[in-house]
């Protein structure tokens, strides 16, 4: 089975209010993915950051998440 990680979960992780590693460890046999919408929402959040230090921190977190979790493509042929 696969798990699609929602943006709200990743924002809580970025804000250090969620132990993502603990949650992932509880579901070791499952594959984890991000949707293209989640990726774009995270990148939009980086773009909206007005302070350069906050932007740099957010960007590093988002880039690490995008490297770690594969993106699920949108297949319009099946919609």
Backbone bond lengths (Angstrom), bond angles and torsions (degrees), N, CA, C in turn:
res aa  C-N    CA-C-N  psi(-1)  N-CA   C-N-CA  omega(-1)  CA-C   N-CA-C  phi
1 X - - - 1.451 - - 1.538 108.83 -
2 X 1.307 116.23 154.16 1.462 122.07 -179.63 1.525 109.92 -118.44
3 X 1.331 114.67 154.48 1.459 121.62 -179.68 1.521 108.39 -121.63
4 X 1.315 115.72 128.78 1.461 122.45 175.57 1.523 107.36 -97.58
5 X 1.331 116.32 118.37 1.466 120.97 -176.35 1.518 109.43 -87.58
6 X 1.318 115.71 125.67 1.455 122.37 -177.55 1.528 111.29 -81.49
7 X 1.311 115.89 153.65 1.464 122.22 178.80 1.517 111.90 -56.32
8 X 1.312 117.69 -42.09 1.465 120.73 -177.06 1.529 111.62 -61.05
9 X 1.311 117.11 -35.05 1.469 121.48 177.28 1.527 109.68 -65.06
10 X 1.314 116.53 -43.84 1.459 120.59 -177.82 1.525 112.25 -70.75
11 X 1.311 117.22 -31.88 1.467 120.04 175.62 1.522 109.87 -67.13
12 X 1.320 117.88 -41.27 1.463 120.83 176.75 1.531 110.52 -62.55
13 X 1.325 116.94 -38.57 1.464 121.49 176.20 1.532 110.32 -63.51
14 X 1.313 116.82 -46.26 1.464 120.94 -179.49 1.527 111.23 -61.74
15 X 1.306 116.79 -35.94 1.465 121.63 179.95 1.528 112.36 -83.77
16 X 1.330 116.14 4.72 1.469 123.55 178.01 1.525 113.24 62.94
17 X 1.327 115.37 33.09 1.459 120.81 176.81 1.527 111.73 -107.32
18 X 1.331 116.06 3.13 1.459 121.38 -179.65 1.517 109.03 -143.78
19 X 1.321 115.99 132.45 1.458 121.51 176.42 1.531 108.09 -89.54
20 X 1.310 115.79 88.34 1.465 121.19 -176.78 1.519 111.73 -61.79
21 X 1.321 116.83 -39.96 1.468 120.33 -178.88 1.527 111.48 -59.55
22 X 1.310 117.31 -39.45 1.464 121.01 179.38 1.525 110.43 -64.98
23 X 1.320 116.47 -41.71 1.465 120.01 179.20 1.530 111.40 -66.86
24 X 1.317 116.58 -40.51 1.467 119.97 178.74 1.524 110.93 -65.94
25 X 1.323 116.51 -38.69 1.463 120.79 -179.05 1.524 111.94 -64.20
26 X 1.314 117.03 -28.28 1.464 120.85 179.34 1.524 112.55 -73.89
27 X 1.329 116.03 -12.70 1.472 120.02 -177.35 1.527 109.77 -130.60
28 X 1.296 116.41 50.24 1.476 122.25 -173.52 1.521 114.52 -59.67
29 X 1.316 117.13 -30.45 1.463 119.54 -176.75 1.518 113.68 -81.77
30 X 1.305 116.85 -3.45 1.455 120.07 -177.02 1.530 111.49 -102.38
31 X 1.307 115.04 151.17 1.467 121.18 176.24 1.524 108.18 -91.84
32 X 1.318 116.46 143.47 1.459 122.01 -178.66 1.519 109.58 -114.70
33 X 1.332 115.45 139.50 1.463 121.64 -177.91 1.520 110.36 -137.97
34 X 1.336 114.73 160.68 1.457 122.83 170.06 1.522 107.27 -115.48
35 X 1.315 115.82 147.35 1.462 118.28 173.09 1.519 108.63 -85.40
36 X 1.315 115.71 162.28 1.464 119.62 175.65 1.525 110.71 -63.04
37 X 1.316 116.85 -31.83 1.464 121.13 178.20 1.530 109.47 -65.73
38 X 1.317 117.52 -44.77 1.470 121.09 177.80 1.513 110.50 -59.87
39 X 1.322 117.34 -46.02 1.468 120.72 179.36 1.520 110.77 -59.22
40 X 1.331 116.71 -43.51 1.464 119.01 -178.89 1.527 111.19 -68.54
41 X 1.331 117.92 -35.86 1.468 120.34 177.32 1.523 111.25 -64.81
42 X 1.317 116.88 -41.74 1.469 120.22 178.11 1.524 111.43 -64.26
43 X 1.317 116.69 -44.06 1.469 120.53 178.93 1.522 111.34 -66.13
44 X 1.319 116.53 -34.86 1.465 120.28 176.54 1.533 110.34 -63.46
45 X 1.328 116.24 -39.77 1.461 120.70 177.06 1.519 112.04 -61.33
46 X 1.318 116.59 -39.55 1.472 120.58 176.66 1.525 109.13 -62.99
47 X 1.302 116.10 -46.11 1.470 121.32 -178.72 1.532 111.93 -61.35
48 X 1.324 117.28 -34.95 1.472 121.30 -177.07 1.524 113.38 -78.42
49 X 1.317 118.03 -16.23 1.471 120.08 -179.16 1.522 109.51 -61.80
50 X 1.312 116.42 128.60 1.464 120.40 -175.11 1.525 113.20 -92.02
51 X 1.301 117.42 -25.47 1.468 121.03 179.56 1.525 109.43 -94.88
52 X 1.302 117.09 133.07 1.470 121.12 -174.45 1.522 112.44 -62.55
53 X 1.326 118.33 -36.52 1.463 119.30 179.78 1.530 111.40 -69.05
54 X 1.320 116.42 -37.82 1.471 120.45 176.76 1.522 109.58 -67.34
55 X 1.320 116.87 -43.09 1.466 120.98 179.04 1.530 110.48 -60.19
56 X 1.315 117.01 -43.74 1.468 120.61 -179.42 1.527 111.38 -63.62
57 X 1.335 116.35 -42.38 1.464 120.52 179.02 1.523 110.65 -64.50
58 X 1.321 116.40 -48.37 1.474 120.88 179.49 1.523 111.16 -61.75
59 X 1.308 116.27 -41.63 1.459 120.85 -179.62 1.523 110.82 -61.63
60 X 1.316 117.00 -42.47 1.469 120.44 179.76 1.523 111.10 -63.21
61 X 1.326 116.57 -42.12 1.466 120.45 179.17 1.525 110.19 -64.76
62 X 1.316 116.79 -47.04 1.472 120.85 -178.36 1.522 110.98 -63.83
63 X 1.306 117.49 -44.02 1.472 120.03 178.93 1.523 110.95 -60.73
64 X 1.335 117.40 -40.94 1.471 120.68 178.50 1.530 110.79 -64.18
65 X 1.326 117.02 -40.27 1.462 120.19 178.29 1.524 111.28 -65.73
66 X 1.332 116.45 -41.43 1.471 119.78 -179.74 1.523 111.95 -67.54
67 X 1.315 116.68 -29.49 1.473 119.74 175.79 1.515 111.40 -75.89
68 X 1.308 116.51 -32.57 1.462 120.95 -174.38 1.525 113.63 -79.84
69 X 1.329 116.40 -41.55 1.460 120.14 -173.93 1.520 110.72 -110.25
70 X 1.334 117.39 128.83 1.461 119.88 177.40 1.528 111.11 -67.96
71 X 1.323 114.77 151.77 1.470 121.29 177.72 1.525 109.31 -92.88
72 X 1.322 114.62 137.27 1.460 119.26 173.90 1.519 108.70 -84.49
73 X 1.305 117.66 126.26 1.454 119.44 179.16 1.529 111.14 -73.68
74 X 1.298 114.98 158.71 1.462 120.96 174.25 1.521 107.01 -94.46
75 X 1.296 116.10 121.91 1.461 121.52 -179.85 1.521 108.32 -108.54
76 X 1.309 115.87 95.62 1.463 120.82 -176.83 1.526 112.24 -68.21
77 X 1.312 116.60 -17.56 1.463 119.32 -179.59 1.531 111.35 -69.51
78 X 1.329 116.87 -21.33 1.471 119.49 -177.59 1.521 112.18 -101.42
79 X 1.315 117.31 0.40 1.470 120.43 -177.90 1.512 110.06 -82.21
